């Protein structure tokens, strides 16, 4: 149930802006009153990538409705640091 709360919370606010960092996403989740460990946030973003709600375009770079999400971490996909 906790992971569902995190995913649902992220889905609600993610389209509101075109650029996000993972730190900003963590703050938004906490601000929504959902207690989630950083790992739960990364897992939720990885889930959204696998379900094709978020598109991976390079190492630590994802598109959400045409907006770029930049992370310092690879969210559930084999790292390919030479991607750009």
C-alpha positions as a Markdown table, in Angstrom:
| # | Residue | x | y | z |
|---|---|---|---|---|
| 1 | Unk | 0.0 | 0.0 | 0.0 |
| 2 | Unk | 2.8 | 2.5 | 0.7 |
| 3 | Unk | 4.3 | 2.1 | -2.7 |
| 4 | Unk | 0.8 | 2.8 | -4.2 |
| 5 | Unk | 0.6 | 6.0 | -2.2 |
| 6 | Unk | 4.0 | 7.2 | -3.4 |
| 7 | Unk | 3.2 | 6.4 | -7.1 |
| 8 | Unk | -0.2 | 8.0 | -6.8 |
| 9 | Unk | 1.2 | 11.1 | -5.2 |
| 10 | Unk | 3.9 | 11.4 | -7.9 |
| 11 | Unk | 1.4 | 10.9 | -10.7 |
| 12 | Unk | -0.7 | 13.8 | -9.3 |
| 13 | Unk | 1.9 | 16.5 | -9.3 |
| 14 | Unk | 4.5 | 15.4 | -11.9 |
| 15 | Unk | 2.7 | 16.9 | -14.9 |
| 16 | Unk | 2.4 | 20.3 | -13.2 |
| 17 | Unk | 5.9 | 21.3 | -14.3 |
| 18 | Unk | 8.2 | 20.4 | -17.1 |
| 19 | Unk | 11.4 | 20.1 | -15.1 |
| 20 | Unk | 11.9 | 18.1 | -11.9 |
| 21 | Unk | 14.8 | 16.8 | -9.9 |
| 22 | Unk | 14.5 | 13.8 | -7.7 |
| 23 | Unk | 15.1 | 15.9 | -4.7 |
| 24 | Unk | 12.2 | 18.1 | -5.6 |
| 25 | Unk | 10.0 | 15.0 | -6.1 |
| 26 | Unk | 11.0 | 13.8 | -2.7 |
| 27 | Unk | 10.0 | 17.1 | -1.2 |
| 28 | Unk | 6.6 | 17.1 | -3.0 |
| 29 | Unk | 5.9 | 13.6 | -1.8 |
| 30 | Unk | 6.7 | 14.6 | 1.8 |
| 31 | Unk | 4.7 | 17.8 | 1.5 |
| 32 | Unk | 1.7 | 15.8 | 0.4 |
| 33 | Unk | 1.8 | 14.0 | 3.8 |
| 34 | Unk | 3.1 | 10.7 | 2.4 |
| 35 | Unk | 6.0 | 9.3 | 4.5 |
| 36 | Unk | 8.3 | 7.6 | 2.0 |
| 37 | Unk | 12.0 | 6.6 | 2.2 |
| 38 | Unk | 14.2 | 7.8 | -0.6 |
| 39 | Unk | 14.3 | 4.2 | -1.9 |
| 40 | Unk | 10.5 | 4.2 | -2.2 |
| 41 | Unk | 10.6 | 7.3 | -4.3 |
| 42 | Unk | 13.3 | 5.8 | -6.6 |
| 43 | Unk | 11.3 | 2.6 | -6.9 |
| 44 | Unk | 8.1 | 4.5 | -7.8 |
| 45 | Unk | 10.0 | 6.4 | -10.5 |
| 46 | Unk | 11.4 | 3.1 | -11.8 |
| 47 | Unk | 7.9 | 1.6 | -11.9 |
| 48 | Unk | 6.6 | 4.6 | -13.8 |
| 49 | Unk | 9.5 | 4.1 | -16.3 |
| 50 | Unk | 8.7 | 0.4 | -16.7 |
| 51 | Unk | 5.0 | 1.1 | -17.3 |
| 52 | Unk | 5.9 | 3.8 | -19.9 |
| 53 | Unk | 4.4 | 6.7 | -18.0 |
| 54 | Unk | 8.0 | 8.1 | -18.0 |
| 55 | Unk | 10.4 | 7.6 | -20.9 |
| 56 | Unk | 14.1 | 7.1 | -20.4 |
| 57 | Unk | 16.1 | 9.1 | -22.8 |
| 58 | Unk | 19.6 | 8.7 | -21.4 |
| 59 | Unk | 21.5 | 8.0 | -18.2 |
| 60 | Unk | 19.6 | 9.9 | -15.4 |
| 61 | Unk | 17.4 | 11.6 | -18.0 |
| 62 | Unk | 13.6 | 10.9 | -18.4 |
| 63 | Unk | 10.8 | 12.6 | -20.2 |
| 64 | Unk | 7.4 | 13.1 | -18.6 |
| 65 | Unk | 4.8 | 14.5 | -21.0 |
| 66 | Unk | 7.5 | 16.2 | -23.0 |
| 67 | Unk | 9.2 | 17.7 | -19.9 |
| 68 | Unk | 12.7 | 16.6 | -18.8 |
| 69 | Unk | 13.3 | 14.9 | -15.5 |
| 70 | Unk | 17.0 | 14.8 | -14.6 |
| 71 | Unk | 18.4 | 12.5 | -11.9 |
| 72 | Unk | 21.8 | 11.7 | -10.6 |
| 73 | Unk | 20.7 | 8.0 | -10.3 |
| 74 | Unk | 19.6 | 5.4 | -12.8 |
| 75 | Unk | 16.1 | 4.4 | -11.9 |
| 76 | Unk | 15.9 | 0.6 | -12.4 |
| 77 | Unk | 17.7 | 0.3 | -15.7 |
| 78 | Unk | 21.2 | -1.0 | -16.4 |
| 79 | Unk | 23.5 | 2.0 | -16.2 |
| 80 | Unk | 25.0 | 3.3 | -19.4 |
| 81 | Unk | 27.0 | 6.3 | -18.4 |
| 82 | Unk | 28.1 | 7.1 | -21.9 |
| 83 | Unk | 24.6 | 7.9 | -23.1 |
| 84 | Unk | 23.7 | 11.5 | -23.7 |
